[in-house]
Amino acid sequence: MRHLGKYYIYILASKRNGTLYIGVTNDLVRIIYEHKQKLIDGFTKKYNVHQLVHYEEYGNIRDAITREKQLKKWNRQWKLKLIESENPLGRDLYSELNPI
């Protein structure tokens, strides 16, 4: 039997209209926490990119990876329009995922 989990693509920003990062994961809360705590070396740590500004949920990893690759090919303006269409204020959506 195949595992039917949830998979996510996510977009992080350093600030509103700032530096963007696109990733894919099967544990959105954990990965965003790790980015926020700078536990992941690399681009997001170096450029302080940790605000969750957009995410999408998928039922299988192939669809999520396909979407991630698609978004990474988009130009910056398209990415910003996508973010602003659902999150016009560019607020950090992490607190909605993991209320304290």
LINGICOR-V306672 format. One record per backbone hydrogen bond with DSSP energy under -0.5 kcal/mol. CO is the residue of the C=O (numbers start at 1). NH is the residue of the N-H. E is the energy in kcal/mol with one decimal. If there is no record, write none. Layout:
BEGIN
CO&NH&E  CO&NH&E
END
This chain:
BEGIN
3&5&-0.9  7&58&-3.2  8&25&-2.3  9&56&-2.1  10&23&-2.2  11&53&-2.5  11&54&-1.3  12&21&-2.0  13&50&-0.9  13&51&-2.2  15&18&-2.5  19&14&-1.7  21&12&-2.9  23&10&-2.4  25&8&-3.1  27&31&-2.4  28&32&-2.2  29&33&-2.2  30&34&-2.5  31&35&-2.1  32&36&-2.8  33&37&-2.3  34&39&-2.8  34&40&-0.7  35&38&-1.3  39&41&-0.7  42&46&-2.7  43&47&-2.5  44&49&-2.2  45&48&-0.7  48&50&-0.8  50&52&-0.6  51&13&-2.1  51&53&-0.8  52&93&-3.4  54&11&-3.0  56&9&-1.8  58&7&-2.6  60&64&-1.6  61&65&-2.8  62&66&-2.5  63&67&-2.2  64&68&-2.5  65&69&-2.6  66&70&-2.1  67&71&-2.8  68&72&-2.2  69&73&-1.0  70&73&-0.7  70&74&-0.8  71&74&-0.8  75&79&-1.8  76&80&-2.6  77&81&-2.3  78&82&-2.2  79&83&-2.3  80&84&-2.8  81&85&-1.8  82&86&-0.8  83&86&-0.9  83&87&-2.4  87&90&-2.1  91&93&-0.6  92&95&-0.5  93&96&-1.0  93&97&-0.9  94&97&-0.9  94&98&-2.0
END
